[in-house]
């Protein structure tokens, strides 16, 4: 039996300012980290402009609920987050 991703990983978001993404300037960078619950290590990390980080968070949260831990890492590990990666 496989473990759900939301049981194996924890999502952490760090913003440099408190403004919502739609009001933030492109100079701001938001950090998105996925931590392993088992050992507390960071397994995935991104630093993105606020609007792209918000889209990434939405996609990550949906996958954390719907995928197994193995499938989640297979999908997101090594993903190139170029300008058009997250629609």
C-alpha angles and dihedrals in degrees: 000000000000125000120240114249093237089061095048100041138044124206120222125186124191122189125191091214134025098236117115116257094253091057098040123101123241090249090072117091123206120201120219118191132180112204129195110241091208099060105006093239123143108247099173130025135179134173110198144157110274099256093049091045090053091053091047091051092052091052093044093050092050091050094045089060099040106037136065117247092255094049092047093055092043090054099045106029112105093001113162107229098197121160094282100036098101116042 
